[in-house]
Amino acid sequence: MKKEASLSIIEDVKNHKFLMIKHQRGINEGCMNFPGGKKESNETMEDCVIRETFEETGLKIENPVQVGYIEFPTKEFYVYVYKSTKFSGHLHEKADEVTLYWVDEDKIPYDEMREADRNFLPEIIAGKYVKRRFIYDENFHVTDIIDL
C-alpha cells in the first residue's frame, strides 16, 4: 500500500540554523533528520507538513514551499519535502519519540543521517529542487539512486 509523507526542513535564516530531530524509536531510531510524518486521508500534503511539524516540534510553520519529492518504491513510501523559513511558537519535544536540535548549517551531522538524507539534503540547502528515487535492499541499504 502506497504511503505518502512529508518532511519539514525549517531554517532559522537569521541565525543560519536548521531544526533537526533525532529519532528515539522506530525504523529511524538513532538517526538524525527532520520533522515529518504520514499524510492522513482527509488532508492535503501542505496540511500534513504543517500538522506533523507542529506535533513533533511545537512550531507553527508558515508558507511551506515544496523543495523536493523523494520516492522509496521498495518500501512503498513517497515523501514530499518542504522548506520553511517563517515559523512561530516554542519548541517542545516528545522525548519518547524525538529529540530536537538547532544545528548550524556547517555542522549538520551527515554521519548520523540515513544515506538517502545525506544524498539529497546538500542540494536542497543549496536551493535546488530534488526529485529522486532510492532503491533499498532487504537490509535497508540504498542499492540504486535515480534522478526523476
VEXMI-49393 format. One record per residue: residue in one letter; x, y, z of N, C-alpha, C, CB in turn. Coordinates in pm, whole numbers, padded with zeros to 5 digits, always signed. Glycine has a CB too. Layout:
N
aXYZXYZXYZXYZ
...
***
This chain:
148
m+00084-00118+00000+00000+00000+00000+00088+00125+00000-00096+00000+00122
k+00060+00216-00090+00139+00338-00105+00117+00430+00015+00102+00411-00235
k+00230+00474+00076+00223+00566+00190+00287+00698+00148+00296+00506+00317
e+00217+00808+00173+00270+00940+00144+00300+01011+00274+00170+01023+00058
a+00409+01090+00272+00451+01158+00394+00516+01291+00358+00549+01070+00475
s+00537+01371+00462+00604+01500+00445+00733+01500+00525+00511+01616+00488
l+00824+01585+00483+00948+01612+00556+00960+01763+00562+01074+01545+00487
s+00988+01816+00680+00985+01960+00703+01123+02013+00740+00884+01994+00813
i+01184+02085+00647+01313+02147+00673+01285+02291+00716+01408+02142+00547
i+01316+02321+00842+01290+02454+00897+01424+02525+00913+01214+02447+01034
e+01434+02641+00849+01557+02718+00857+01534+02847+00935+01611+02749+00717
d+01617+02869+01036+01622+02996+01107+01725+03080+01031+01662+02978+01263
v+01676+03159+00936+01762+03234+00845+01852+03331+00920+01678+03309+00743
k+01797+03397+01021+01872+03497+01098+01996+03437+01164+01781+03560+01204
n+01981+03315+01217+02091+03252+01290+02162+03142+01210+02039+03194+01417
h+02121+03121+01084+02183+03021+00995+02180+02881+01057+02328+03060+00964
k+02062+02844+01108+02047+02713+01171+01927+02639+01113+02031+02729+01324
f+01932+02507+01124+01823+02420+01081+01775+02339+01200+01868+02327+00964
l+01644+02318+01207+01587+02237+01315+01590+02091+01273+01443+02282+01350
m+01663+02011+01349+01673+01868+01319+01618+01788+01437+01820+01827+01290
i+01586+01663+01407+01538+01573+01511+01624+01448+01513+01389+01537+01489
k+01635+01390+01631+01697+01258+01646+01587+01164+01693+01819+01260+01746
h+01566+01059+01617+01459+00964+01648+01497+00876+01766+01428+00876+01525
q+01402+00857+01857+01423+00776+01976+01361+00637+01964+01365+00846+02097
r+01288+00614+01854+01225+00483+01836+01191+00463+01689+01098+00470+01925
g+01145+00346+01657+01101+00316+01521+01214+00284+01426+01023+00431+01468
i+01182+00280+01299+01276+00240+01195+01396+00333+01184+01206+00233+01062
n+01379+00458+01224+01488+00556+01218+01554+00582+01354+01435+00686+01163
e+01533+00493+01451+01589+00513+01584+01739+00542+01576+01564+00390+01673
g+01781+00651+01643+01921+00689+01647+01966+00776+01531+02004+00568+01651
c+01881+00793+01432+01917+00872+01314+01867+01016+01327+01859+00808+01187
m+01943+01105+01266+01905+01247+01260+01840+01274+01124+02030+01339+01281
n+01734+01353+01126+01678+01412+01004+01587+01526+01043+01601+01305+00919
f+01468+01532+00987+01382+01648+01005+01242+01603+01043+01378+01734+00879
p+01162+01694+01102+01025+01658+01137+00946+01614+01014+00954+01776+01205
g+00846+01536+01037+00760+01493+00927+00682+01370+00966+00841+01465+00801
g+00602+01324+00875+00523+01205+00903+00420+01179+00797+00457+01218+01035
k+00342+01077+00821+00246+01028+00722+00126+01120+00705+00198+00891+00760
k+00085+01129+00580-00033+01209+00543-00159+01131+00582-00033+01242+00390
e-00254+01204+00640-00384+01145+00670-00474+01159+00548-00449+01212+00794
s-00572+01072+00536-00655+01066+00415-00734+01194+00388-00749+00950+00425
n-00765+01268+00491-00851+01386+00475-00773+01517+00463-00946+01396+00590
e-00641+01511+00441-00563+01635+00437-00479+01646+00311-00474+01644+00559
t-00446+01770+00278-00352+01795+00168-00211+01771+00220-00368+01940+00110
m-00115+01762+00129+00023+01743+00173+00072+01865+00250+00114+01715+00053
e+00030+01985+00210+00069+02104+00285+00010+02101+00426+00022+02232+00212
d-00115+02058+00440-00174+02041+00574-00094+01940+00655-00322+01996+00563
c-00051+01833+00590+00026+01729+00656+00157+01784+00713+00055+01614+00559
v+00232+01858+00632+00362+01908+00679+00343+02008+00793+00439+01974+00563
i+00240+02089+00787+00212+02184+00895+00175+02109+01023+00098+02282+00855
r+00086+02011+01012+00041+01933+01129+00156+01854+01190-00074+01838+01091
e+00228+01781+01107+00337+01697+01158+00447+01781+01223+00396+01612+01044
t+00478+01896+01163+00580+01983+01221+00536+02031+01358+00609+02104+01129
f+00411+02072+01369+00360+02119+01498+00361+02006+01602+00218+02176+01482
e+00313+01887+01562+00306+01775+01656+00444+01737+01708+00241+01655+01590
e+00546+01740+01622+00679+01695+01663+00764+01804+01727+00752+01640+01546
t+00732+01932+01700+00821+02039+01746+00754+02148+01828+00887+02102+01628
g+00623+02167+01812+00554+02279+01877+00558+02406+01793+00616+02306+02012
l+00625+02402+01678+00633+02520+01592+00525+02517+01485+00771+02529+01526
k+00468+02633+01460+00370+02652+01354+00445+02714+01236+00248+02744+01400
i+00462+02636+01128+00531+02689+01011+00432+02761+00921+00601+02575+00933
e+00483+02862+00850+00401+02939+00759+00458+02929+00619+00392+03087+00804
n+00370+02920+00522+00408+02918+00381+00516+02817+00347+00454+03054+00339
p+00497+02689+00384+00598+02590+00346+00605+02579+00193+00566+02452+00410
v+00726+02570+00142+00750+02562-00002+00804+02422-00034+00848+02674-00051
q+00743+02355-00130+00793+02222-00166+00927+02237-00237+00692+02147-00257
v+01029+02166-00187+01164+02174-00242+01215+02038-00289+01259+02230-00137
g+01130+01938-00278+01172+01807-00324+01062+01704-00317+01287+01760-00244
y+01088+01595-00388+00999+01478-00388+01090+01356-00393+00896+01481-00511
i+01075+01268-00295+01163+01153-00282+01078+01026-00281+01249+01164-00153
e+01117+00929-00364+01045+00802-00368+01132+00690-00311+01004+00768-00512
f+01065+00603-00235+01126+00481-00183+01033+00365-00224+01147+00489-00025
p+01031+00329-00354+00931+00232-00401+00942+00094-00338+00941+00219-00550
t+01061+00049-00302+01072-00082-00239+01011-00083-00099+01219-00125-00233
k+00992+00035-00041+00926+00049+00090+00784+00106+00073+01009+00140+00183
e+00743+00132-00054+00613+00191-00086+00591+00320-00008+00500+00092-00055
f+00694+00405-00009+00694+00529+00069+00732+00644-00023+00792+00520+00190
y+00652+00752-00020+00669+00866-00111+00665+00993-00027+00558+00868-00223
v+00774+01070-00030+00792+01182+00062+00800+01314-00013+00918+01160+00147
y+00720+01410+00032+00720+01546-00021+00799+01631+00077+00575+01601-00041
v+00907+01693+00027+00998+01769+00112+00962+01917+00103+01147+01744+00072
y+00945+01979+00219+00910+02121+00227+01017+02196+00306+00772+02141+00292
k+01031+02323+00273+01121+02410+00349+01041+02531+00396+01245+02453+00264
s+01067+02569+00521+01001+02686+00579+01107+02774+00643+00892+02645+00683
t+01090+02904+00627+01180+03000+00692+01102+03092+00786+01255+03083+00587
k+00972+03073+00791+00888+03154+00879+00811+03060+00970+00791+03246+00797
f+00825+03082+01101+00761+02995+01199+00739+03072+01328+00846+02869+01224
s+00650+03018+01410+00623+03080+01540+00598+02969+01641+00500+03178+01533
g+00598+03008+01769+00575+02911+01875+00701+02882+01951+00517+02784+01819
h+00690+02787+02041+00803+02746+02125+00827+02598+02107+00776+02780+02274
l+00953+02561+02102+00987+02420+02088+00939+02338+02206+01137+02403+02071
h+00882+02225+02175+00853+02123+02277+00867+01989+02207+00708+02141+02342
e+00938+01901+02272+00962+01772+02209+00890+01661+02283+01111+01742+02202
k+00858+01558+02209+00805+01436+02269+00927+01349+02294+00697+01364+02176
a+00982+01358+02413+01111+01297+02445+01114+01146+02418+01145+01321+02590
d+00999+01080+02425+00997+00936+02396+01000+00908+02246+00874+00873+02458
e+00981+01013+02163+00981+00996+02018+01102+01059+01951+00855+01054+01960
v+01126+01188+01982+01234+01262+01915+01301+01359+02012+01181+01338+01793
t+01425+01392+01981+01497+01499+02049+01520+01607+01944+01632+01449+02114
l+01499+01734+01981+01511+01845+01886+01644+01917+01903+01396+01944+01905
y+01701+01960+01789+01828+02033+01789+01827+02142+01684+01945+01937+01764
w+01870+02263+01719+01900+02365+01620+02047+02343+01582+01874+02512+01674
v+02074+02326+01454+02207+02290+01407+02256+02395+01308+02207+02150+01343
d+02380+02440+01327+02442+02530+01229+02453+02458+01095+02583+02578+01277
e+02433+02535+00987+02439+02475+00853+02570+02400+00830+02423+02584+00746
d+02681+02453+00877+02810+02388+00854+02840+02276+00955+02920+02491+00858
k+02743+02247+01042+02762+02139+01141+02651+02034+01132+02766+02197+01283
i+02582+02029+01020+02478+01927+01003+02544+01790+01015+02404+01943+00863
p+02491+01704+01101+02556+01574+01128+02523+01468+01022+02513+01523+01265
y+02582+01486+00904+02554+01393+00794+02588+01248+00832+02633+01433+00670
d+02689+01230+00916+02729+01095+00955+02626+01026+01044+02862+01100+01026
e+02528+01101+01094+02422+01042+01176+02290+01031+01100+02402+01126+01303
m+02295+01056+00969+02174+01053+00886+02174+00929+00798+02165+01181+00800
r+02056+00889+00756+02045+00779+00660+02107+00822+00527+01896+00736+00641
e+02149+00724+00450+02218+00750+00323+02135+00838+00229+02251+00619+00255
a+02007+00814+00218+01923+00894+00129+01920+01040+00172+01780+00837+00126
d+01905+01065+00303+01903+01202+00353+02036+01272+00325+01874+01204+00503
r+02146+01202+00345+02279+01259+00317+02294+01294+00169+02390+01161+00359
n+02226+01217+00086+02236+01237-00058+02164+01363-00105+02181+01117-00130
f+02039+01382-00065+01962+01493-00122+01971+01623-00043+01819+01452-00132
l+02000+01619+00086+01997+01740+00169+02092+01851+00121+02032+01704+00310
p+02217+01823+00086+02304+01933+00043+02249+02011-00078+02441+01879+00008
e+02184+01941-00169+02127+02008-00286+02009+02097-00247+02082+01905-00389
i+01925+02049-00157+01812+02130-00112+01862+02253-00038+01718+02046-00021
i+01960+02237+00049+02015+02352+00121+02076+02453+00024+02122+02305+00223
a+02132+02403-00086+02191+02491-00187+02085+02559-00274+02286+02412-00275
g+01957+02528-00250+01849+02594-00324+01797+02518-00444+01894+02726-00368
k+01837+02394-00461+01791+02314-00575+01666+02235-00536+01903+02218-00623
y+01582+02210-00636+01468+02121-00618+01517+01980-00650+01345+02162-00711
v+01491+01885-00561+01537+01748-00578+01420+01656-00601+01619+01702-00457
k+01430+01575-00706+01328+01474-00736+01405+01345-00764+01235+01517-00859
r+01394+01250-00669+01485+01136-00673+01416+01010-00621+01610+01165-00591
r+01462+00896-00673+01412+00765-00628+01529+00687-00567+01347+00684-00748
f+01504+00628-00450+01604+00548-00381+01553+00404-00372+01634+00605-00239
i+01636+00311-00417+01601+00170-00411+01678+00108-00295+01634+00096-00546
y+01606+00042-00204+01665-00022-00089+01667-00174-00105+01590+00016+00038
d+01766-00238-00044+01766-00383-00036+01695-00426+00093+01911-00439-00042
e+01695-00555+00119+01624-00607+00236+01689-00565+00368+01618-00759+00228
n+01814-00518+00364+01885-00474+00485+01880-00323+00504+02028-00519+00480
f+01792-00256+00429+01771-00111+00439+01894-00032+00396+01733-00074+00582
h+01964-00083+00293+02077-00013+00234+02038+00031+00093+02205-00103+00232
v+02079+00151+00054+02049+00201-00079+02133+00124-00182+02077+00354-00089
t+02065+00068-00283+02134-00004-00389+02134+00072-00520+02071-00140-00409
d+02043+00170-00534+02037+00247-00657+01972+00383-00628+01957+00170-00767
i+02020+00485-00697+01965+00621-00686+01934+00669-00828+02065+00720-00611
i+01810+00711-00848+01765+00751-00982+01707+00892-00974+01660+00651-01038
d+01760+00983-01056+01700+01118-01066+01575+01106-01151+01801+01222-01128
l+01470+01168-01106+01341+01163-01179+01320+01288-01261+01224+01146-01081
***
